[in-house]
Amino acid sequence: MIRDLMIGGASVEDTLTLWASSLRDAKQRIRPLFTQERVAASAAQFLDGLLGNEPRKTGWMRAEAAGDPGPWRQQSILGRGQWDADALRDIVREYALETLGDEDAVLVIDETGFLKQGKASCGVARQYTGSAGKITNCQIGVFVSYVSRHGHAFIDRALYLPKEWTDEPARLKAAHVPSDVGFATKPKIARQMITRAIAAKVPFSFVAADSVYGTGEIETLLRKAGKGYVLGVASNHVFHSWGKQQAVAGTASAIAQSLPKKAWRRLSSGGGTKGPRWHDWAYLELADLDASEYNDELAGEWTRGLLIRRNIADGSLAFFSTWCPKGTSMQNLVSVEGHRWAIEDSFETAKNELGLDHNETRSWHGWHRHVSLVMLAFAMTAVIRHRANTWPSLKKTRLRPRPKHRS
């Protein structure tokens, strides 16, 4: 993990110094969550275990790394302990934004699967997950990643409960699901997360998501908030234009098939593991609307549009409903859509290196606590990576340790 962060202008020694100071800082930030020192110490050791070199982040592995005779203290942090996982989520968000915050950032919403055996783990059911590429026994977590020019980190998460869970009160009680938690679709969960981000004054300009989160109430929420979006839609989603020189009407797929060759441009949506991610793109402006129609406090014209992506190799198409300030370029919208790659990369890193899917608890609280601690570990690595990249300037300012919280 530390080797992966030795980039930019930082030497091995500088990176190790950043790592040590950042780890102290992260532990200081979460200390107020715990009323007892021994519980706080166990949480700190849990974080150490997530960031360690062990390939599996199980309770036994973390306990061995901490020098404990068994996994009981590690497991109590997730289950029996009394502390607020949502408060930790908020700490992670604030911590990440201190370094990664940028007004042009993009919130990316996506989900990932947690493969499970049996029926007892909270939210587990036979359902589709892209992690396995099929319907299988798993939990589904919905996440928000904050993606800016400074880096990316998770800032929110929620466990999806299928109706077969929310329709069985006894099952909810056994998994310690709070009484005020009921069935919520994934788009509704996404709306709740966006609303939290806006209430917390998270700086961002766009939201990007795939067709699971689609259109409708999320679009209205973002228009009222003065935020742009690039949201995936199905091929049979119907679009209409008005007030434009060339009329557009029909399903997304039919519109794409009718476009002339000159309508397509080859553009990169950003860098990936194998270099720039090139596709052919087409963009149609459908209507210009005044922002005040959605919020009296907003002004200026915004454009509703349809963005289409075509795979160079096989010609397969993907469609996106867009909303942006008038005059926004197609390249800018393509780049926003390309930010979705960051959350896919984040899931892979968090699972392979930080134990995101190694949660051994079965309860609602256990899932959210484990995932929130992993989010903190991931945010810490993002902060270190950014600081390592800008190390020469940091040496001049001599970063000082963050003051300890007073209890």
C-alpha positions in Angstrom: 0.0 0.0 0.0 2.7 2.5 0.9 4.7 1.6 -2.2 1.7 2.4 -4.3 1.7 5.9 -2.8 5.3 6.7 -3.5 4.6 8.9 -6.5 5.1 12.5 -7.5 7.7 14.5 -5.7 7.8 12.5 -2.4 10.7 10.2 -1.5 10.3 7.0 0.4 11.1 8.8 3.6 8.7 11.6 2.8 5.9 9.1 2.0 6.5 7.2 5.3 6.4 10.5 7.2 3.1 11.4 5.4 1.7 8.0 6.2 2.5 8.1 9.9 1.2 11.7 10.4 -2.0 10.9 8.3 -2.7 7.8 10.3 -2.3 9.7 13.6 -4.6 12.4 12.2 -7.3 9.8 11.2 -7.3 8.2 14.6 -7.6 11.6 16.3 -10.6 12.4 14.2 -12.5 9.3 15.2 -11.6 9.4 18.9 -14.6 11.4 20.0 -16.9 8.7 18.6 -16.0 6.4 21.6 -16.8 7.0 25.2 -14.1 4.5 26.4 -10.4 4.6 25.7 -10.1 0.9 25.3 -12.9 0.9 22.6 -11.1 3.8 20.8 -7.9 1.8 20.9 -9.6 -1.2 19.4 -11.0 1.1 16.6 -7.6 2.4 15.9 -6.2 -1.1 15.7 -9.1 -2.0 13.4 -7.9 0.8 11.1 -4.3 -0.4 11.3 -5.6 -3.9 10.2 -7.4 -2.5 7.2 -4.3 -0.7 6.1 -2.0 -3.6 6.8 -0.4 -6.0 4.3 -2.6 -9.0 5.1 -4.5 -10.1 1.9 -7.6 -10.9 4.0 -8.9 -8.4 6.5 -10.8 -10.9 8.6 -11.3 -10.6 12.4 -8.6 -13.2 13.0 -6.2 -11.5 10.6 -6.7 -8.1 12.2 -6.4 -9.6 15.7 -3.1 -11.3 14.8 -1.8 -8.0 13.4 -2.8 -6.2 16.6 -1.3 -8.9 18.9 -4.7 -10.0 20.3 -5.2 -13.7 21.2 -8.5 -13.8 19.3 -10.9 -11.6 17.1 -13.3 -10.7 19.9 -12.2 -7.1 20.4 -12.2 -6.5 16.7 -15.6 -8.0 16.3 -17.0 -6.0 19.2 -16.2 -2.8 17.3 -18.6 -3.8 14.6 -21.3 -5.4 16.7 -21.5 -4.9 20.5 -19.9 -1.5 20.8 -22.1 1.6 21.1 -21.1 4.2 18.5 -22.6 6.0 15.6 -21.5 4.8 12.1 -23.3 7.8 10.5 -21.2 10.2 12.6 -18.1 8.4 11.2 -19.5 8.8 7.7 -19.7 12.5 8.2 -16.2 12.6 9.6 -14.9 10.8 6.5 -16.7 13.3 4.3 -15.3 16.3 6.0 -11.8 14.8 6.1 -11.8 14.0 2.4 -13.1 17.4 1.4 -10.4 19.2 3.3 -7.9 18.0 0.6 -10.1 16.9 -2.3 -12.7 19.6 -2.3 -13.3 21.5 -5.5 -16.3 23.4 -6.9 -15.9 21.5 -10.3 -16.1 18.1 -8.6 -18.5 15.3 -9.6 -20.5 13.1 -7.3 -20.6 9.6 -8.8 -23.3 7.2 -7.6 -22.9 3.5 -8.1 -23.5 0.2 -6.3 -21.4 -2.9 -5.6 -22.2 -6.4 -4.4 -20.9 -8.3 -1.4 -21.1 -12.0 -2.0 -22.5 -13.9 1.0 -23.6 -17.4 2.0 -26.8 -18.2 3.9 -29.8 -15.9 4.7 -28.9 -14.2 8.0 -26.6 -11.3 6.9 -28.6 -8.1 6.8 -30.0 -7.4 3.3 -28.7 -10.6 1.7 -30.8 -12.1 -1.1 -30.5 -13.5 -4.5 -30.2 -10.4 -6.7 -28.1 -9.1 -9.6 -24.7 -7.7 -8.9 -22.2 -6.4 -11.5 -19.5 -7.6 -9.2 -20.3 -11.2 -10.2 -22.1 -10.4 -13.4 -25.1 -12.5 -12.5 -27.9 -13.0 -10.0 -26.4 -14.5 -6.9 -26.6 -14.5 -3.1 -25.3 -11.1 -2.0 -25.8 -7.8 -0.3 -25.9 -4.6 -2.3 -24.3 -1.4 -1.1 -25.0 2.0 -2.8 -22.1 4.5 -2.6 -21.3 8.0 -3.5 -17.7 8.9 -4.5 -16.4 12.4 -4.6 -14.3 12.9 -7.7 -12.2 16.0 -8.3 -9.0 17.0 -9.9 -7.3 16.3 -6.5 -8.4 12.7 -6.3 -11.4 10.7 -5.3 -12.9 9.1 -2.1 -16.1 7.6 -0.9 -18.2 10.1 1.1 -21.5 8.2 1.6 -22.9 4.6 1.7 -26.1 2.7 2.4 -27.1 -0.9 2.5 -30.0 -1.7 0.2 -32.7 -3.8 1.7 -34.8 -5.9 -0.7 -38.6 -6.1 -0.1 -38.2 -9.7 1.0 -36.4 -8.1 4.0 -38.6 -5.1 4.7 -41.7 -7.2 4.4 -40.5 -9.4 7.4 -40.4 -7.4 10.7 -38.9 -10.4 12.6 -36.0 -10.6 10.1 -35.4 -6.9 10.4 -35.4 -7.1 14.2 -33.0 -10.0 14.2 -30.5 -8.0 12.1 -31.0 -4.9 14.4 -32.3 -2.8 11.5 -33.5 0.6 13.0 -37.2 0.9 13.3 -37.4 3.9 11.0 -35.7 2.1 8.1 -38.1 0.7 5.5 -38.0 -0.2 1.9 -36.2 2.3 -0.4 -35.4 1.8 -4.0 -31.8 2.4 -5.1 -32.8 5.7 -6.8 -34.5 6.8 -3.5 -31.3 6.0 -1.6 -29.3 8.0 -4.1 -31.6 11.0 -3.6 -31.1 10.8 0.1 -27.4 10.8 -0.4 -27.5 13.8 -2.8 -29.7 15.6 -0.3 -27.2 15.0 2.5 -24.3 16.2 0.3 -26.2 19.4 -0.6 -27.2 20.0 3.1 -23.5 19.6 4.1 -22.5 22.1 1.5 -20.3 19.7 -0.4 -18.8 21.5 -3.3 -19.6 19.9 -6.6 -21.1 20.8 -10.0 -22.3 17.5 -11.5 -23.7 14.1 -10.6 -22.9 11.1 -12.8 -24.6 7.7 -12.5 -25.6 4.7 -14.7 -29.1 3.8 -15.8 -30.1 2.2 -12.5 -30.4 5.7 -11.1 -31.8 7.1 -14.3 -34.1 10.0 -14.5 -37.2 11.4 -12.8 -37.0 12.6 -9.2 -33.2 12.7 -9.2 -33.3 15.1 -12.2 -35.8 17.4 -10.4 -33.7 17.4 -7.2 -30.6 18.4 -9.1 -32.3 21.0 -11.2 -33.7 22.7 -8.0 -30.2 22.6 -6.5 -28.6 24.2 -9.5 -26.4 21.1 -10.2 -25.7 19.5 -13.5 -26.0 15.8 -14.3 -25.1 13.1 -16.8 -27.4 10.2 -15.9 -27.6 6.9 -17.8 -31.0 5.9 -19.3 -32.3 2.9 -21.1 -32.4 2.6 -24.9 -36.2 2.9 -24.9 -36.3 6.2 -22.9 -38.2 8.8 -24.9 -36.8 12.2 -25.6 -38.4 15.3 -27.1 -36.9 18.7 -28.1 -38.5 22.1 -28.3 -37.3 25.5 -29.3 -34.5 24.1 -31.4 -33.9 24.4 -35.1 -33.9 20.6 -35.6 -36.7 18.7 -34.0 -35.8 15.6 -32.0 -38.4 13.0 -30.9 -38.4 9.3 -30.2 -36.6 6.7 -28.2 -32.9 7.1 -27.5 -31.9 4.1 -29.7 -34.1 5.4 -32.6 -32.5 8.9 -32.3 -29.0 7.4 -32.3 -29.7 5.3 -35.5 -31.0 8.4 -37.3 -27.9 10.5 -36.7 -25.6 11.2 -39.7 -22.0 10.3 -39.6 -20.9 13.9 -39.1 -22.8 14.0 -35.8 -20.2 11.7 -34.1 -16.9 12.7 -32.6 -14.2 10.5 -31.2 -13.3 11.8 -27.7 -11.6 10.5 -24.6 -13.6 10.4 -21.4 -10.4 10.4 -19.3 -7.5 8.2 -18.5 -7.8 4.6 -17.4 -5.5 1.8 -16.5 -4.6 1.3 -20.2 -4.5 5.0 -21.2 -7.2 7.3 -22.6 -10.7 5.8 -22.9 -11.8 6.5 -26.4 -15.3 6.3 -27.7 -17.4 7.9 -30.4 -19.9 10.4 -29.0 -22.9 12.4 -30.2 -24.7 15.1 -28.3 -28.1 16.7 -29.0 -29.3 19.8 -27.3 -33.0 19.4 -26.7 -34.2 22.5 -24.9 -32.9 25.7 -23.2 -34.7 26.4 -19.9 -34.3 29.2 -17.3 -33.0 27.9 -14.0 -35.5 30.0 -12.1 -38.3 27.7 -13.3 -36.9 25.2 -10.7 -35.6 27.6 -8.0 -36.4 31.3 -7.7 -32.9 31.9 -6.3 -31.2 30.6 -9.5 -30.7 32.5 -12.7 -29.4 31.8 -16.2 -30.2 29.4 -19.0 -29.5 25.7 -18.7 -29.7 23.1 -21.5 -31.4 19.7 -21.4 -29.8 17.2 -23.7 -29.1 13.6 -24.8 -25.5 12.3 -24.8 -24.8 9.1 -26.7 -21.7 6.9 -26.4 -20.7 4.3 -29.1 -18.1 1.6 -28.5 -15.5 1.8 -31.2 -14.9 -2.0 -31.2 -18.5 -3.4 -31.4 -20.7 -0.4 -31.9 -22.7 -0.9 -28.7 -24.5 2.2 -27.5 -25.1 3.8 -24.1 -27.4 6.8 -23.5 -27.3 9.7 -21.0 -29.8 12.4 -20.0 -27.9 15.6 -19.4 -28.5 19.0 -17.7 -25.9 21.7 -17.8 -25.3 25.4 -18.0 -26.0 26.7 -21.6 -22.9 26.6 -23.6 -21.3 23.6 -21.9 -19.3 21.7 -24.4 -19.8 18.0 -25.4 -16.2 17.3 -24.2 -17.1 18.6 -20.8 -20.1 16.3 -20.6 -18.0 13.4 -21.8 -15.5 14.1 -19.1 -18.2 14.2 -16.5 -19.4 10.8 -17.6 -15.9 9.6 -17.6 -15.6 10.3 -13.9 -17.7 7.2 -13.3 -14.5 5.2 -13.9 -13.1 6.5 -10.6 -15.8 4.7 -8.5 -15.2 1.4 -10.3 -11.5 1.8 -9.6 -12.3 2.7 -6.0 -14.4 -0.5 -5.5 -11.6 -2.6 -6.8 -9.0 -1.0 -4.6 -11.2 -1.0 -1.5 -12.0 -4.7 -2.0 -8.6 -6.0 -3.0 -6.5 -3.9 -0.5 -8.7 -2.6 2.3 -11.1 -5.4 2.9 -14.4 -3.7 1.8 -16.0 -7.0 1.2 -14.5 -8.9 4.2 -17.1 -7.9 6.7 -18.0 -10.9 8.9 -20.9 -9.4 10.9 -24.6 -10.0 10.1 -26.2 -6.8 11.5 -27.2 -3.5 9.9 -24.9 -1.7 12.3 -22.0 -4.1 11.6 -22.2 -3.5 7.8 -22.3 0.3 8.1 -19.5 0.4 10.7 -17.2 -1.9 8.7 -17.8 0.0 5.5 -17.4 3.4 7.1 -14.0 2.4 8.6 -13.0 1.2 5.1 -14.1 4.5 3.7 -11.9 6.3 6.2 -8.9 4.1 5.3 -9.5 4.8 1.6 -9.9 8.6 2.2 -6.6 8.5 4.1 -4.8 7.0 1.1 -6.4 9.5 -1.3 -5.2 12.4 1.0 -1.7 10.9 1.2 -1.5 10.4 -2.6 -2.5 14.0 -3.2 0.0 15.4 -0.7 2.7 13.1 -2.1 2.1 14.6 -5.5 2.5 18.1 -4.2 5.2 17.3 -1.7 7.7 20.0 -2.7 5.2 22.8 -1.9 4.2 21.0 1.3 7.7 21.0 2.5 7.8 24.7 2.4 4.7 25.1 4.5 5.7 22.3 6.9 2.4 20.6 7.6 1.8 20.4 11.3 -0.1 17.6 13.1 -3.8 18.3 13.6 -4.6 19.3 17.2 -6.0 16.6 19.3 -9.7 16.6 20.1 -10.6 17.5 23.6 -12.9 15.0 25.2 
